[in-house]
């Protein structure tokens, strides 16, 4: 390798020139970062969304552990009821339809916020919340019915894993509904401020992630649980 390869980043005054600096000066003049495109930091919207994606990935890792535990313990019923004895496919199908519909209406709320339509945004957020609340109500009823049949989490390792996995998802839905109500209040009081829109975007990512996790629960827990 020639000496030029080691000296190409040395300025005329003998100081090392860092080619990865945001603001750098070379033989062709100064170059200042504008914050747009190459040469500058990303916008606040991008950095907030990126950070929230990291949070979602950590949440998915946690759910992966719950899924792994359930897969190991799914057959450990301790001579108690199994999934085919407890799960109601019709109820679970309705739950799935409610949650997937809420993801669609949440997307409509995001589109309405891009148009800065307060009425449409609030309407679709309200519909999203009602669908999510109906989903959560059916899940609570399922848990109550199972507990009434002496099939609580302490009955077997299978039920412990089931309640941990599905209950963790339900807790996320409940927290999402609380977040949704807060966002509706902030939008009503403060309007479409940039920070409010960033939070609304993060809520959309969170809610869609819950849908993806529920599809996995629906497939691996309920569909396989009722199969012979």
PyMOL commands that set and color helices and strands:
alter all, ss='L'
color gray80, all
select helices_A, chain A and resi 4-7+44-73+83-86+89-114+118-148+157-190+194-226
alter helices_A, ss='H'
color red, helices_A
select strands_A, chain A and resi 24-26+29-31
alter strands_A, ss='S'
color yellow, strands_A
deselect
rebuild
show_as cartoon
